Amino acid sequence: MRARNYRKVKGQPYTRKEFVKGFPQPKITKFTMGDPNAKFEYEARLIALERAHIRHNALEAARVATNRLLMDKLSTNYFLQILPYPHVILRENKMIFGAHADRLQDGMRRAFGKPIGTAARVEPDQTVITVRVNANGVDIAKEALKRGAAKLPMPCRIVIEKAAVEEAKTN
């Protein structure tokens, strides 16, 4: 089983978990890290450039790589959020190759496959990860997102914007 077999988006998403028995839970469990209540000046976003499936273990690896650098350099002065959720259930028709493998498999007969994991389906220009930081952490956030993008199966770009500051005007 190779991850590149599941990268391309083909057909309808297979998401009805009430009909599927025995699929593994997604490895990614925390989708927000850092300080969610603080106000930050800048927002850095990791944006997908192609349509693809991101497997749950790739999302977790990107989260760990991004969060590790942010935590080391900024302690808790940031907010990290993973946006896509791995809904799509991936299946594999297991094949055994080698001597006497013909006794253990049926080839393409009843080849629906067993669930092996989950994936998030992303579209072009969809935000995958957002990081909110103050002015002193913009370069660190950019480097952290670059490390996280290396774990994902499609090309990404990093966009840094000034966060929308909400001001309450009292009259």
C-alpha positions, 0 to 999 in steps of 0.5 A: 500500500502506497500513499501515492495510490490515494492522492488523486481524487477520483469518483464520489467520496466514500464517507458513510461511516454508518455503513462501514465496519472496522475503519481506523480512527484518524490519527489527527485528533487536535485541530487547534493549538496555541492560544485561541482567545488572544488577538493577533496582528497577522495571519499566515495561511497554507493554501493548496494549489491542486486538488488532492486527498490528504491522508490522516497521517499526513495531516498529523505529520504536518501539524506536528512539524508546524507546531514544533517550530512554533512552540519552540520559538514562540512558546504559546504566543500563536494560534494554529488551526488545521482546517480540513477534516479526514472524512473520506474512507480509503479502501484497499483490495489486498493482493499478495504476490510471490510464490503460492500467492494464487491460493490466498487471493481472488484477483479482481473478484469481489474487489471492493476492498477493506477500509485502511484509513481516512483522508481529507479532500481538498480543492485548489485555493483551499486553506489547509493550515492557518497560523495567527501570530504577532509582528515578531512571529511572522518569519517563524510562522512562514518557516513553520508552514514551509515545514508543514507543507513538506509533509503534504502530498500536493504543492502549497503556497503561503499567504501572509495577511494582516488580520482583520481587527474588530473594533467596537465603536461606542457612540 
